[in-house]
């Protein structure tokens, strides 16, 4: 996902373009009758929004579509599909030869009807039709997606509907969960919407935190598009420390010299069609580095600064990114300014590179020369100050990450967030495109020796390029370049180790680079939610056959032996495979009890406890925090050797696997686990609990696309700008990234 060229993708970049959502509803159907038989189209009707909320299928790229089928006298029929009706300006959408329908990205009325017709290929006069009712969905996640507030503080939550004109609106509610409709803490003002035939509808609400709070907790502002099932939510962290943090500040144009950790990108990074701008990209200007002669450069991702190898040396780098300026480049309007010139990048098209990175020489006085990053400093007067990263421990070379290390990042979309390193030695596949809209594939690149980072709301599309630092000392640890949202609700981010990024750039440019920074210092972490094990335990159990569970439980009971350290057993749920049944073994914390990894094919969970705790009924359903039980180096190294031997084979044999690394088992923290990223659209029928003697921990999510949003599974593309003329005639050279017709 992650990801990041903000067509909202991927722990990454941002993107402005027509979005697609849907909803279910009413319609009509006309069957075709004739000498050739009875032709019928199914489903008979659909009511969907422009995001395809409620659509019934996905395409080969993982995008949501409404799939239609045609039958002739009950048997599959060969037909030609066509569309009629739709929006007067946006059209009817598109339908492919297989009956997969994608709605238009926006509407100019509150609803539109599309007639879907199937004509028999062998007899075009025989046809059948059905009707789709379209309504506008959301253009992108709420802004901000997350915000931290102290007692009595307020923030404006903004939503964008995919409608220009009309009278549609948004209903806001407080809730205890992102999909809820009641509960929550604080108050909401009345909502207000701004509508125009030349811009998408914008609806806002003012949220105010409770006047007092004893503990830190999260609540949600949930937005629902009128007449649809489409929902978006903003997480509000109510922190008793009174610290405010709003990612919106990272998306605005800054006064020069600009701070790092905010919106930025290439001034040419937009797509055109028929001389009109259709969408644009952006990401994060993450940090400042310098070469051996002291010359300073902005460091971000290739796909943020160099358009995934599509750019040219010398192109202008701007702040903020085009996505935060209505796709209007510098020189064509206000609100954006040059800050550097593209200098070099590690080619994604080369098998010799192992990082998604690019640098731009800074313009004179355009960027803070100390390398200060938004919100990386101490709290003062209820806000977090900007501060440079720490460089005193490593001389600016970057720190080597470690499993379970708490890390922080400051990025364009989600601001300052914290997580932990959940996987090391990660081999991962990432998809790249030549355009922001992801209509022109470029290549799928395989990266090795990457870091897998996990955390509630840790990152989203547009955060690509952010510097990941050790939260204890602010030393650079990695470069954020991809990610996604797992089924557990946690953000899963991929970062290249910081020392590796500097080393590769140095080899390519025949110089040495170091991070610009200051003395090491701690970073204030804002924790937006529970860890992986707790999140996994909240998911409903899968349909593991009850007889299998009972057989495993009975075998476990036969192993109870206090002398050997096994005190009790119980039914439970796995955290390594969320939603899967497990048998819990309660073991004496003072003894080295042996517990099998599975019983009758059912996973086991190992919980260290005392006999007194069991007698008191204090029996937790999950293992202790992995941070409290670090892996020994010998256990990690043995697991790494297994991973290195089998990772390629696993991904080649099963296209649903797109990443394999080494982590710590959540079910038994004394053991290592293979961390396997699984495509939620290609989940294998069987996910083995053990591979080559190692426990497996499966992270189910969408594939990694750096230009697509990965926080919202239904989101196909996002943005806030309507198509508009590209540039004046004397600047036609900007149009180097045309969309396919």
ChimeraX attribute file (.defattr): number of C-alpha atoms within 10 A of each C-alpha:
attribute: neighborCount
match mode: 1-to-1
recipient: residues
	/A:1	36
	/A:2	39
	/A:3	40
	/A:4	41
	/A:5	45
	/A:6	42
	/A:7	39
	/A:8	42
	/A:9	39
	/A:10	39
	/A:11	42
	/A:12	45
	/A:13	42
	/A:14	41
	/A:15	37
	/A:16	34
	/A:17	32
	/A:18	27
	/A:19	30
	/A:20	31
	/A:21	33
	/A:22	31
	/A:23	24
	/A:24	20
	/A:25	17
	/A:26	13
	/A:27	17
	/A:28	14
	/A:29	19
	/A:30	15
	/A:31	18
	/A:32	20
	/A:33	16
	/A:34	11
	/A:35	7
	/A:36	14
	/A:37	13
	/A:38	16
	/A:39	26
	/A:40	26
	/A:41	24
	/A:42	16
	/A:43	17
	/A:44	18
	/A:45	21
	/A:46	24
	/A:47	22
	/A:48	30
	/A:49	35
	/A:50	30
	/A:51	34
	/A:52	33
	/A:53	26
	/A:54	22
	/A:55	22
	/A:56	16
	/A:57	16
	/A:58	15
	/A:59	14
	/A:60	8
	/A:61	10
	/A:62	17
	/A:63	18
	/A:64	26
	/A:65	25
	/A:66	23
	/A:67	19
	/A:68	22
	/A:69	18
	/A:70	28
	/A:71	19
	/A:72	18
	/A:73	13
	/A:74	11
	/A:75	10
	/A:76	12
	/A:77	19
	/A:78	17
	/A:79	25
	/A:80	18
	/A:81	25
	/A:82	16
	/A:83	19
	/A:84	14
	/A:85	15
	/A:86	21
	/A:87	20
	/A:88	11
	/A:89	12
	/A:90	16
	/A:91	19
	/A:92	25
	/A:93	19
	/A:94	14
	/A:95	19
	/A:96	12
	/A:97	11
	/A:98	14
	/A:99	22
	/A:100	19
	/A:101	24
	/A:102	24
	/A:103	29
	/A:104	25
	/A:105	28
	/A:106	31
	/A:107	29
	/A:108	24
	/A:109	20
	/A:110	18
	/A:111	18
	/A:112	19
	/A:113	17
	/A:114	21
	/A:115	19
	/A:116	23
	/A:117	24
	/A:118	28
	/A:119	21
	/A:120	22
	/A:121	14
	/A:122	12
	/A:123	12
	/A:124	11
	/A:125	13
	/A:126	20
	/A:127	24
	/A:128	24
	/A:129	24
	/A:130	23
	/A:131	23
	/A:132	27
	/A:133	22
	/A:134	32
	/A:135	30
	/A:136	37
	/A:137	35
	/A:138	33
	/A:139	31
	/A:140	29
	/A:141	22
	/A:142	21
	/A:143	20
	/A:144	23
	/A:145	25
	/A:146	27
	/A:147	26
	/A:148	25
	/A:149	25
	/A:150	24
	/A:151	20
	/A:152	16
	/A:153	18
	/A:154	19
	/A:155	20
	/A:156	16
	/A:157	25
	/A:158	20
	/A:159	26
	/A:160	26
	/A:161	28
	/A:162	34
	/A:163	32
	/A:164	23
	/A:165	18
	/A:166	16
	/A:167	15
	/A:168	22
	/A:169	26
	/A:170	25
	/A:171	16
	/A:172	25
	/A:173	18
	/A:174	23
	/A:175	20
	/A:176	17
	/A:177	18
	/A:178	18
	/A:179	15
	/A:180	16
	/A:181	17
	/A:182	14
	/A:183	13
	/A:184	18
	/A:185	21
	/A:186	21
	/A:187	16
	/A:188	19
	/A:189	12
	/A:190	11
	/A:191	15
	/A:192	14
	/A:193	17
	/A:194	14
	/A:195	18
	/A:196	14
	/A:197	13
	/A:198	14
	/A:199	20
	/A:200	24
	/A:201	26
	/A:202	21
	/A:203	21
	/A:204	23
	/A:205	22
	/A:206	16
	/A:207	21
	/A:208	19
	/A:209	23
	/A:210	16
	/A:211	10
	/A:212	13
	/A:213	17
	/A:214	10
	/A:215	9
	/A:216	16
	/A:217	15
	/A:218	20
	/A:219	22
	/A:220	27
	/A:221	31
	/A:222	26
	/A:223	29
	/A:224	21
	/A:225	23
	/A:226	18
	/A:227	19
	/A:228	22
	/A:229	17
	/A:230	23
	/A:231	22
	/A:232	20
	/A:233	28
	/A:234	23
	/A:235	23
	/A:236	25
	/A:237	24
	/A:238	30
	/A:239	22
	/A:240	15
	/A:241	15
	/A:242	20
	/A:243	21
	/A:244	22
	/A:245	23
	/A:246	23
	/A:247	24
	/A:248	21
	/A:249	16
	/A:250	25
	/A:251	27
	/A:252	19
	/A:253	21
	/A:254	17
	/A:255	11
	/A:256	13
	/A:257	14
	/A:258	22
	/A:259	27
	/A:260	32
	/A:261	32
	/A:262	33
	/A:263	34
	/A:264	37
	/A:265	36
	/A:266	30
	/A:267	28
	/A:268	27
	/A:269	31
	/A:270	31
	/A:271	27
	/A:272	22
	/A:273	18
	/A:274	11
	/A:275	17
	/A:276	16
	/A:277	25
	/A:278	25
	/A:279	31
	/A:280	34
	/A:281	37
	/A:282	42
	/A:283	44
	/A:284	40
	/A:285	36
	/A:286	30
	/A:287	29
	/A:288	30
	/A:289	24
	/A:290	18
	/A:291	18
	/A:292	11
	/A:293	9
	/A:294	11
	/A:295	11
	/A:296	24
	/A:297	27
	/A:298	27
	/A:299	29
	/A:300	32
	/A:301	32
	/A:302	26
	/A:303	36
	/A:304	36
	/A:305	40
	/A:306	29
	/A:307	26
	/A:308	27
	/A:309	19
	/A:310	17
	/A:311	20
	/A:312	14
	/A:313	12
	/A:314	13
	/A:315	17
	/A:316	23
	/A:317	30
	/A:318	25
	/A:319	34
	/A:320	31
	/A:321	40
	/A:322	31
	/A:323	33
	/A:324	28
	/A:325	22
	/A:326	21
	/A:327	32
	/A:328	25
	/A:329	27
	/A:330	21
	/A:331	12
	/A:332	13
	/A:333	12
	/A:334	11
	/A:335	17
	/A:336	23
	/A:337	23
	/A:338	20
	/A:339	24
	/A:340	24
	/A:341	22
	/A:342	23
	/A:343	20
	/A:344	21
	/A:345	28
	/A:346	24
	/A:347	19
	/A:348	22
	/A:349	14
	/A:350	9
	/A:351	10
	/A:352	10
	/A:353	18
	/A:354	20
	/A:355	29
	/A:356	26
	/A:357	29
	/A:358	27
	/A:359	27
	/A:360	28
	/A:361	22
	/A:362	22
	/A:363	17
	/A:364	11
	/A:365	11
	/A:366	17
	/A:367	22
	/A:368	16
	/A:369	19
	/A:370	15
	/A:371	26
	/A:372	24
	/A:373	29
	/A:374	26
	/A:375	28
	/A:376	28
	/A:377	20
	/A:378	15
	/A:379	17
	/A:380	9
	/A:381	9
	/A:382	15
	/A:383	18
	/A:384	19
	/A:385	15
	/A:386	18
	/A:387	22
	/A:388	28
	/A:389	33
	/A:390	28
	/A:391	23
	/A:392	17
	/A:393	14
	/A:394	15
	/A:395	16
	/A:396	23
	/A:397	24
	/A:398	27
	/A:399	21
	/A:400	15
	/A:401	21
	/A:402	15
	/A:403	21
	/A:404	21
	/A:405	18
	/A:406	21
	/A:407	28
	/A:408	29
	/A:409	34
	/A:410	31
	/A:411	36
	/A:412	38
	/A:413	34
	/A:414	27
	/A:415	30
	/A:416	30
	/A:417	26
	/A:418	27
	/A:419	29
	/A:420	21
	/A:421	22
	/A:422	25
	/A:423	25
	/A:424	26
	/A:425	18
	/A:426	28
	/A:427	24
	/A:428	25
	/A:429	20
	/A:430	23
	/A:431	19
	/A:432	25
	/A:433	21
	/A:434	21
	/A:435	27
	/A:436	33
	/A:437	28
	/A:438	20
	/A:439	11
	/A:440	14
	/A:441	11
	/A:442	17
	/A:443	14
	/A:444	15
	/A:445	18
	/A:446	17
	/A:447	20
	/A:448	18
	/A:449	19
	/A:450	22
	/A:451	28
	/A:452	29
	/A:453	28
	/A:454	28
	/A:455	27
	/A:456	21
	/A:457	23
	/A:458	32
	/A:459	40
	/A:460	37
	/A:461	38
	/A:462	43
	/A:463	42
	/A:464	44
	/A:465	44
	/A:466	34
	/A:467	31
	/A:468	29
	/A:469	29
	/A:470	28
	/A:471	23
	/A:472	17
	/A:473	18
	/A:474	31
	/A:475	35
	/A:476	30
	/A:477	28
	/A:478	29
	/A:479	31
	/A:480	35
	/A:481	38
	/A:482	37
	/A:483	38
	/A:484	37
	/A:485	33
	/A:486	23
	/A:487	18
	/A:488	23
	/A:489	21
	/A:490	25
	/A:491	27
	/A:492	31
	/A:493	30
	/A:494	31
	/A:495	28
	/A:496	25
	/A:497	23
	/A:498	26
	/A:499	21
	/A:500	20
	/A:501	23
	/A:502	23
	/A:503	16
	/A:504	20
	/A:505	21
	/A:506	16
	/A:507	11
	/A:508	13
	/A:509	15
	/A:510	10
	/A:511	13
	/A:512	17
	/A:513	26
	/A:514	23
	/A:515	28
	/A:516	24
	/A:517	25
	/A:518	20
	/A:519	14
	/A:520	18
	/A:521	21
	/A:522	17
	/A:523	28
	/A:524	20
	/A:525	17
	/A:526	21
	/A:527	21
	/A:528	25
	/A:529	17
	/A:530	13
	/A:531	18
	/A:532	21
	/A:533	23
	/A:534	18
	/A:535	17
	/A:536	25
	/A:537	21
	/A:538	13
	/A:539	16
	/A:540	12
	/A:541	16
	/A:542	11
	/A:543	9
	/A:544	13
	/A:545	9
	/A:546	10
	/A:547	9
	/A:548	15
	/A:549	21
	/A:550	15
	/A:551	15
	/A:552	21
	/A:553	23
	/A:554	15
	/A:555	14
	/A:556	23
	/A:557	17
	/A:558	9
	/A:559	17
	/A:560	17
	/A:561	13
	/A:562	14
	/A:563	10
	/A:564	14
	/A:565	24
	/A:566	26
	/A:567	21
	/A:568	21
	/A:569	23
	/A:570	16
	/A:571	17
	/A:572	22
	/A:573	26
	/A:574	26
	/A:575	30
	/A:576	27
	/A:577	24
	/A:578	25
	/A:579	20
	/A:580	20
	/A:581	25
	/A:582	26
	/A:583	27
	/A:584	26
	/A:585	31
	/A:586	27
	/A:587	26
	/A:588	20
	/A:589	14
	/A:590	10
	/A:591	13
	/A:592	12
	/A:593	20
	/A:594	12
	/A:595	18
	/A:596	12
	/A:597	19
	/A:598	17
	/A:599	19
	/A:600	12
	/A:601	15
	/A:602	21
	/A:603	28
	/A:604	28
	/A:605	31
	/A:606	26
	/A:607	23
	/A:608	23
	/A:609	23
	/A:610	18
	/A:611	18
	/A:612	9
	/A:613	11
	/A:614	14
	/A:615	9
	/A:616	9
	/A:617	9
	/A:618	12
	/A:619	18
	/A:620	15
	/A:621	22
	/A:622	22
	/A:623	24
	/A:624	18
	/A:625	16
	/A:626	21
	/A:627	14
	/A:628	9
	/A:629	14
	/A:630	16
	/A:631	20
	/A:632	11
	/A:633	9
	/A:634	9
	/A:635	13
	/A:636	20
	/A:637	14
	/A:638	12
	/A:639	24
	/A:640	20
	/A:641	11
	/A:642	17
	/A:643	24
	/A:644	18
	/A:645	11
	/A:646	14
	/A:647	20
	/A:648	16
	/A:649	10
	/A:650	18
	/A:651	20
	/A:652	12
	/A:653	9
	/A:654	13
	/A:655	13
	/A:656	21
	/A:657	26
	/A:658	23
	/A:659	26
	/A:660	30
	/A:661	27
	/A:662	30
	/A:663	30
	/A:664	30
	/A:665	25
	/A:666	28
	/A:667	30
	/A:668	26
	/A:669	23
	/A:670	16
	/A:671	21
	/A:672	25
	/A:673	30
	/A:674	30
	/A:675	25
	/A:676	27
	/A:677	27
	/A:678	25
	/A:679	21
	/A:680	17
	/A:681	18
	/A:682	16
	/A:683	15
	/A:684	14
	/A:685	6
	/A:686	6
	/A:687	14
	/A:688	14
	/A:689	21
	/A:690	16
	/A:691	15
	/A:692	11
	/A:693	12
	/A:694	19
	/A:695	27
	/A:696	26
	/A:697	29
	/A:698	22
	/A:699	24
	/A:700	24
	/A:701	25
	/A:702	29
	/A:703	30
	/A:704	34
	/A:705	31
	/A:706	37
	/A:707	40
	/A:708	34
	/A:709	37
	/A:710	35
	/A:711	27
	/A:712	19
	/A:713	19
	/A:714	23
	/A:715	27
	/A:716	28
	/A:717	29
	/A:718	31
	/A:719	30
	/A:720	25
	/A:721	24
	/A:722	24
	/A:723	20
	/A:724	17
	/A:725	14
	/A:726	23
	/A:727	18
	/A:728	10
	/A:729	8
	/A:730	7
	/A:731	11
	/A:732	11
	/A:733	9
	/A:734	17
	/A:735	18
	/A:736	14
	/A:737	18
	/A:738	18
	/A:739	20
	/A:740	10
	/A:741	5
